[in-house]
Amino acid sequence: MGFLEIEDKISFNKSYNEVYGIVIDCIKELGWALKENNKATGRIVCSTGINLVTLGEKIHIKVERDNKKTSVSIISAPKTGPALGGLFSTGRSRNHISKLFTLLGGKLK
């Protein structure tokens, strides 16, 4: 993991298919651009748009079966690395992860 990457993980007592589908719905609801979507491997890549501080974030999501639970891992990092405002975006990365986990938690109760 790079020094600008923020990573977190959460698990749900729901089926893989249900969690995966809701992750995709949440990405769309948040307005993030879906770049890669592979349900067979659980790999999802999306990105956020530019803002006043950075040129956006690249977000890697992995949905996995974890015993009787389904886990969602997220890594968020600035698209530009430390250049062009990337050094100032770690708060944005954490914010993106928090938004997705909050939305997921509300839909998967």
C-alpha positions as a Markdown table, in Angstrom:
| # | Residue | x | y | z |
|---|---|---|---|---|
| 1 | Met | 0.0 | 0.0 | 0.0 |
| 2 | Gly | 1.3 | 3.4 | -1.0 |
| 3 | Phe | 1.7 | 6.2 | 1.6 |
| 4 | Leu | -1.2 | 8.2 | 0.1 |
| 5 | Glu | -3.5 | 5.2 | 0.0 |
| 6 | Ile | -6.2 | 4.8 | 2.6 |
| 7 | Glu | -7.6 | 1.3 | 3.2 |
| 8 | Asp | -10.5 | -0.1 | 5.2 |
| 9 | Lys | -12.7 | -3.2 | 5.4 |
| 10 | Ile | -16.2 | -4.0 | 6.6 |
| 11 | Ser | -18.2 | -7.3 | 6.7 |
| 12 | Phe | -21.9 | -8.1 | 6.3 |
| 13 | Asn | -24.0 | -11.1 | 7.2 |
| 14 | Lys | -25.5 | -11.0 | 3.7 |
| 15 | Ser | -24.9 | -13.1 | 0.5 |
| 16 | Tyr | -22.1 | -12.2 | -1.9 |
| 17 | Asn | -24.6 | -11.5 | -4.7 |
| 18 | Glu | -26.6 | -9.1 | -2.6 |
| 19 | Val | -23.6 | -7.2 | -1.3 |
| 20 | Tyr | -22.0 | -7.0 | -4.7 |
| 21 | Gly | -25.1 | -5.6 | -6.3 |
| 22 | Ile | -25.6 | -3.0 | -3.6 |
| 23 | Val | -22.0 | -1.9 | -3.8 |
| 24 | Ile | -22.6 | -1.2 | -7.5 |
| 25 | Asp | -25.8 | 0.7 | -6.7 |
| 26 | Cys | -24.0 | 2.8 | -4.1 |
| 27 | Ile | -21.3 | 3.7 | -6.5 |
| 28 | Lys | -23.9 | 5.0 | -8.9 |
| 29 | Glu | -25.8 | 6.8 | -6.2 |
| 30 | Leu | -22.5 | 8.5 | -5.1 |
| 31 | Gly | -21.9 | 9.7 | -8.6 |
| 32 | Trp | -18.6 | 7.9 | -9.0 |
| 33 | Ala | -17.5 | 6.7 | -12.4 |
| 34 | Leu | -17.5 | 2.9 | -12.7 |
| 35 | Lys | -14.3 | 1.9 | -14.5 |
| 36 | Glu | -14.1 | -1.9 | -14.0 |
| 37 | Asn | -16.7 | -4.3 | -12.8 |
| 38 | Asn | -15.9 | -8.1 | -12.5 |
| 39 | Lys | -18.4 | -9.9 | -10.4 |
| 40 | Ala | -16.6 | -13.3 | -10.8 |
| 41 | Thr | -13.5 | -11.9 | -9.1 |
| 42 | Gly | -15.2 | -9.3 | -6.9 |
| 43 | Arg | -13.0 | -6.5 | -8.3 |
| 44 | Ile | -14.5 | -3.1 | -8.8 |
| 45 | Val | -12.6 | 0.1 | -9.8 |
| 46 | Cys | -14.2 | 3.5 | -9.8 |
| 47 | Ser | -13.1 | 7.1 | -9.7 |
| 48 | Thr | -14.3 | 10.4 | -8.4 |
| 49 | Gly | -14.2 | 13.7 | -10.2 |
| 50 | Ile | -11.9 | 16.7 | -9.7 |
| 51 | Asn | -12.4 | 19.1 | -6.8 |
| 52 | Leu | -10.6 | 22.2 | -5.6 |
| 53 | Val | -7.8 | 20.2 | -4.0 |
| 54 | Thr | -7.1 | 17.2 | -6.3 |
| 55 | Leu | -7.8 | 15.8 | -9.7 |
| 56 | Gly | -9.9 | 13.1 | -8.1 |
| 57 | Glu | -9.5 | 9.7 | -6.4 |
| 58 | Lys | -9.1 | 6.2 | -7.8 |
| 59 | Ile | -11.0 | 3.7 | -5.7 |
| 60 | His | -10.4 | -0.1 | -5.7 |
| 61 | Ile | -13.1 | -2.2 | -4.1 |
| 62 | Lys | -12.9 | -6.0 | -3.5 |
| 63 | Val | -16.0 | -8.0 | -2.5 |
| 64 | Glu | -15.1 | -11.4 | -1.0 |
| 65 | Arg | -16.8 | -14.3 | 0.6 |
| 66 | Asp | -15.4 | -14.5 | 4.2 |
| 67 | Asn | -16.7 | -17.7 | 5.9 |
| 68 | Lys | -20.4 | -17.0 | 6.4 |
| 69 | Lys | -20.0 | -13.3 | 5.8 |
| 70 | Thr | -19.2 | -11.1 | 2.8 |
| 71 | Ser | -16.5 | -8.5 | 3.2 |
| 72 | Val | -15.9 | -5.3 | 1.3 |
| 73 | Ser | -12.4 | -3.9 | 1.2 |
| 74 | Ile | -11.7 | -0.4 | -0.2 |
| 75 | Ile | -8.5 | 1.3 | -1.1 |
| 76 | Ser | -8.7 | 5.0 | -2.1 |
| 77 | Ala | -5.9 | 7.1 | -3.4 |
| 78 | Pro | -5.4 | 10.3 | -5.4 |
| 79 | Lys | -5.3 | 9.7 | -9.2 |
| 80 | Thr | -2.1 | 11.8 | -9.4 |
| 81 | Gly | -0.1 | 10.4 | -6.5 |
| 82 | Pro | 1.7 | 13.1 | -4.5 |
| 83 | Ala | 1.7 | 15.5 | -7.5 |
| 84 | Leu | -1.0 | 18.1 | -8.3 |
| 85 | Gly | -2.6 | 18.2 | -4.9 |
| 86 | Gly | -2.4 | 14.5 | -4.1 |
| 87 | Leu | -0.5 | 15.2 | -0.9 |
| 88 | Phe | -3.4 | 17.1 | 0.5 |
| 89 | Ser | -6.1 | 14.6 | -0.4 |
| 90 | Thr | -5.9 | 11.9 | 2.3 |
| 91 | Gly | -8.9 | 13.4 | 4.0 |
| 92 | Arg | -10.8 | 13.1 | 0.8 |
| 93 | Ser | -9.8 | 9.4 | 0.5 |
| 94 | Arg | -11.0 | 8.7 | 4.0 |
| 95 | Asn | -14.2 | 10.7 | 3.3 |
| 96 | His | -15.0 | 8.6 | 0.2 |
| 97 | Ile | -14.5 | 5.3 | 2.1 |
| 98 | Ser | -16.8 | 6.6 | 4.9 |
| 99 | Lys | -19.5 | 7.7 | 2.5 |
| 100 | Leu | -19.5 | 4.3 | 0.8 |
| 101 | Phe | -19.5 | 2.3 | 4.1 |
| 102 | Thr | -22.3 | 4.5 | 5.5 |
| 103 | Leu | -24.5 | 4.0 | 2.4 |
| 104 | Leu | -23.8 | 0.3 | 2.4 |
| 105 | Gly | -24.5 | -0.1 | 6.1 |
| 106 | Gly | -27.9 | 1.7 | 5.6 |
| 107 | Lys | -28.9 | -0.6 | 2.7 |
| 108 | Leu | -27.7 | -3.8 | 4.2 |
| 109 | Lys | -29.3 | -3.7 | 7.6 |
